[in-house]
Amino acid sequence: MLMGIVYNTTMSPTKVELVTQWLKEQDFYAGQGAPELENIGGFRLEDPRGEVGIELLIFADHSDTSDVVYHVPLTYRDAPLEGTETYLLGTSDHAILGERFIYDAAGDPVFAAQARELLAGKVSAQHRHESFTEDPRITLCADTAGKDAVIIRRPVASKPAQAGVLGIWENALGQELSGLVLRTA
């Protein structure tokens, strides 16, 4: 099955609902209550075997006036990934693909391998809304080849001081911002 296809369909619960429940339990969550998330950016990576969906999502939390930005890479599988129960956000019914097991990508070996390939310049970031389309706005900065990726959970729009991957998102005014979303280990 090809994971490069972006389906215009529904999921129940939605990604936003699953991430909202999961995020408030994470040590990097800056809010006091439940987050009010809006997906404002991101990109995808391809699993060369076509079995695992990999999506690097960027959310704004509008639960207070600070509008903190969170980077939440997810993987989607058609069966549980043994030994990674602590990374499971939950399951969702995808209207086309059926039941999907949705994980924090930090615990998924397919994500780790593809993030390393991205840092090595061997794979390209894919557009988050268009099937089989590279997103040239996602770029590498400094020497990233041969390094493991570390997820930056609260990216800041800025010129990076470290080597890594620059992600793209929009602010509340619709302006495109960029900042480091993965750094080298």
FIPA-667744 format. One record per residue (C-alpha): residue number from 1; residue in one letter; x, y, z. Coordinates in Angstrom, 2 decimals, decimal comma. Layout:
REM residues N
<site NUM 'A' <X Y Z>>
...
***
This chain:
REM residues 185
<site 1 'M' <0,00 0,00 0,00>>
<site 2 'L' <1,33 3,43 -0,91>>
<site 3 'M' <1,57 5,90 1,95>>
<site 4 'G' <2,50 8,79 -0,34>>
<site 5 'I' <-1,14 9,35 -1,19>>
<site 6 'V' <-2,76 12,20 0,71>>
<site 7 'Y' <-6,41 11,26 1,14>>
<site 8 'N' <-9,07 13,95 1,36>>
<site 9 'T' <-11,18 12,08 3,87>>
<site 10 'T' <-12,15 11,89 7,52>>
<site 11 'M' <-10,61 10,28 10,58>>
<site 12 'S' <-12,41 9,61 13,83>>
<site 13 'P' <-11,10 10,72 16,21>>
<site 14 'T' <-9,21 13,37 14,26>>
<site 15 'K' <-5,48 13,95 14,51>>
<site 16 'V' <-6,14 17,22 16,33>>
<site 17 'E' <-8,33 15,43 18,90>>
<site 18 'L' <-5,71 12,72 19,50>>
<site 19 'V' <-2,83 15,21 19,75>>
<site 20 'T' <-4,85 17,46 22,09>>
<site 21 'Q' <-5,37 14,61 24,58>>
<site 22 'W' <-1,76 13,44 24,29>>
<site 23 'L' <-0,09 16,86 24,39>>
<site 24 'K' <-1,44 17,94 27,77>>
<site 25 'E' <0,34 14,94 29,34>>
<site 26 'Q' <3,76 15,77 27,85>>
<site 27 'D' <6,52 17,46 29,85>>
<site 28 'F' <7,13 20,01 27,06>>
<site 29 'Y' <3,51 21,24 27,13>>
<site 30 'A' <3,56 24,85 28,34>>
<site 31 'G' <-0,18 25,29 28,92>>
<site 32 'Q' <-2,16 24,99 32,12>>
<site 33 'G' <-5,34 23,35 30,87>>
<site 34 'A' <-6,45 21,66 27,70>>
<site 35 'P' <-4,77 22,87 24,52>>
<site 36 'E' <-6,80 24,48 21,73>>
<site 37 'L' <-4,82 23,33 18,72>>
<site 38 'E' <-4,76 24,55 15,14>>
<site 39 'N' <-2,66 22,77 12,51>>
<site 40 'I' <-0,55 25,57 11,00>>
<site 41 'G' <2,14 23,70 9,08>>
<site 42 'G' <4,24 20,65 8,53>>
<site 43 'F' <5,42 18,18 5,93>>
<site 44 'R' <5,59 14,45 5,30>>
<site 45 'L' <8,31 11,86 4,80>>
<site 46 'E' <7,93 8,70 2,72>>
<site 47 'D' <8,45 5,20 4,06>>
<site 48 'P' <10,40 3,45 1,25>>
<site 49 'R' <8,41 0,26 1,94>>
<site 50 'G' <5,11 2,14 1,67>>
<site 51 'E' <3,77 0,79 4,97>>
<site 52 'V' <4,06 3,64 7,48>>
<site 53 'G' <2,66 7,13 7,11>>
<site 54 'I' <5,02 9,80 8,48>>
<site 55 'E' <3,74 13,31 9,07>>
<site 56 'L' <5,55 16,13 10,89>>
<site 57 'L' <2,80 18,45 12,11>>
<site 58 'I' <3,08 21,94 13,55>>
<site 59 'F' <0,31 23,23 15,78>>
<site 60 'A' <-0,45 26,58 17,41>>
<site 61 'D' <-2,03 26,37 20,86>>
<site 62 'H' <-4,63 29,12 21,20>>
<site 63 'S' <-5,64 28,24 24,77>>
<site 64 'D' <-4,07 31,47 26,05>>
<site 65 'T' <-2,55 34,59 24,54>>
<site 66 'S' <0,95 33,17 24,06>>
<site 67 'D' <0,13 31,05 20,97>>
<site 68 'V' <2,90 28,53 21,67>>
<site 69 'V' <3,89 26,46 18,63>>
<site 70 'Y' <4,36 22,68 18,95>>
<site 71 'H' <6,02 20,25 16,57>>
<site 72 'V' <4,43 16,80 16,73>>
<site 73 'P' <5,73 14,20 14,26>>
<site 74 'L' <3,33 11,26 13,95>>
<site 75 'T' <3,45 7,85 12,33>>
<site 76 'Y' <0,42 5,93 11,13>>
<site 77 'R' <0,34 2,13 10,99>>
<site 78 'D' <-2,25 -0,50 10,15>>
<site 79 'A' <-1,21 -2,65 13,14>>
<site 80 'P' <0,33 -2,03 16,57>>
<site 81 'L' <4,10 -1,55 16,72>>
<site 82 'E' <5,33 -4,00 19,35>>
<site 83 'G' <7,25 -2,53 22,28>>
<site 84 'T' <6,19 1,07 21,68>>
<site 85 'E' <2,99 1,27 23,71>>
<site 86 'T' <4,20 4,41 25,55>>
<site 87 'Y' <4,35 6,24 22,20>>
<site 88 'L' <0,81 5,33 21,11>>
<site 89 'L' <-1,52 8,33 20,94>>
<site 90 'G' <-4,45 6,10 20,08>>
<site 91 'T' <-6,30 4,57 17,19>>
<site 92 'S' <-8,42 6,32 14,60>>
<site 93 'D' <-10,86 5,11 11,98>>
<site 94 'H' <-9,63 6,36 8,60>>
<site 95 'A' <-12,58 6,43 6,19>>
<site 96 'I' <-10,51 4,81 3,40>>
<site 97 'L' <-7,70 2,87 5,10>>
<site 98 'G' <-9,61 1,64 8,16>>
<site 99 'E' <-8,21 1,48 11,66>>
<site 100 'R' <-4,89 3,31 12,06>>
<site 101 'F' <-2,54 3,12 15,04>>
<site 102 'I' <-1,13 6,61 15,57>>
<site 103 'Y' <2,23 7,05 17,32>>
<site 104 'D' <4,46 9,83 18,52>>
<site 105 'A' <7,12 9,38 15,83>>
<site 106 'A' <9,90 9,72 18,42>>
<site 107 'G' <9,38 6,03 19,20>>
<site 108 'D' <9,07 4,74 15,65>>
<site 109 'P' <12,17 3,26 13,96>>
<site 110 'V' <10,81 4,05 10,47>>
<site 111 'F' <10,62 7,75 11,38>>
<site 112 'A' <14,14 7,68 12,86>>
<site 113 'A' <15,54 6,11 9,67>>
<site 114 'Q' <13,76 8,52 7,34>>
<site 115 'A' <14,68 11,57 9,43>>
<site 116 'R' <18,33 10,47 9,22>>
<site 117 'E' <17,95 10,09 5,43>>
<site 118 'L' <16,43 13,59 5,27>>
<site 119 'L' <19,39 15,01 7,21>>
<site 120 'A' <21,74 13,18 4,84>>
<site 121 'G' <20,02 14,77 1,85>>
<site 122 'K' <19,00 11,35 0,50>>
<site 123 'V' <15,24 11,92 0,70>>
<site 124 'S' <13,10 15,02 0,27>>
<site 125 'A' <10,37 16,45 2,42>>
<site 126 'Q' <6,93 15,91 0,87>>
<site 127 'H' <4,15 18,48 0,72>>
<site 128 'R' <1,64 18,00 3,51>>
<site 129 'H' <-1,46 18,35 1,29>>
<site 130 'E' <-0,35 17,09 -2,13>>
<site 131 'S' <0,40 13,47 -3,04>>
<site 132 'F' <3,85 12,64 -4,41>>
<site 133 'T' <4,95 16,29 -4,35>>
<site 134 'E' <8,19 17,52 -2,82>>
<site 135 'D' <8,10 20,62 -0,63>>
<site 136 'P' <11,19 22,67 -1,54>>
<site 137 'R' <10,50 25,11 1,31>>
<site 138 'I' <11,69 22,46 3,80>>
<site 139 'T' <15,45 22,88 3,80>>
<site 140 'L' <18,59 21,71 5,54>>
<site 141 'C' <20,90 24,12 7,28>>
<site 142 'A' <24,59 23,50 7,99>>
<site 143 'D' <26,24 20,07 7,84>>
<site 144 'T' <23,62 17,46 8,68>>
<site 145 'A' <24,87 14,40 6,78>>
<site 146 'G' <25,27 11,18 8,73>>
<site 147 'K' <23,61 12,50 11,86>>
<site 148 'D' <20,60 11,34 13,86>>
<site 149 'A' <17,64 13,70 14,22>>
<site 150 'V' <16,34 15,19 17,45>>
<site 151 'I' <12,79 16,55 17,44>>
<site 152 'I' <12,40 20,16 18,48>>
<site 153 'R' <9,02 20,10 20,21>>
<site 154 'R' <8,57 23,87 20,56>>
<site 155 'P' <10,04 25,43 17,42>>
<site 156 'V' <10,65 29,15 17,24>>
<site 157 'A' <10,62 31,19 14,06>>
<site 158 'S' <14,22 32,27 13,73>>
<site 159 'K' <17,44 31,85 11,83>>
<site 160 'P' <18,87 28,61 13,20>>
<site 161 'A' <22,05 28,50 15,27>>
<site 162 'Q' <22,31 24,70 14,91>>
<site 163 'A' <22,41 22,22 12,05>>
<site 164 'G' <19,08 20,65 11,17>>
<site 165 'V' <15,83 20,89 9,18>>
<site 166 'L' <13,90 24,11 8,75>>
<site 167 'G' <10,15 23,64 8,88>>
<site 168 'I' <7,44 26,02 7,64>>
<site 169 'W' <4,27 27,24 9,33>>
<site 170 'E' <1,91 30,21 9,25>>
<site 171 'N' <1,28 32,72 12,02>>
<site 172 'A' <-2,16 34,12 12,89>>
<site 173 'L' <-1,81 36,75 10,14>>
<site 174 'G' <-1,16 34,10 7,47>>
<site 175 'Q' <2,52 34,98 7,19>>
<site 176 'E' <4,88 32,10 6,44>>
<site 177 'L' <7,46 31,53 9,18>>
<site 178 'S' <10,35 29,08 9,39>>
<site 179 'G' <12,41 27,62 12,17>>
<site 180 'L' <14,34 24,55 13,16>>
<site 181 'V' <12,07 21,51 13,70>>
<site 182 'L' <14,75 18,79 13,70>>
<site 183 'R' <18,30 19,29 14,88>>
<site 184 'T' <21,27 17,00 14,64>>
<site 185 'A' <22,11 14,80 17,61>>
***
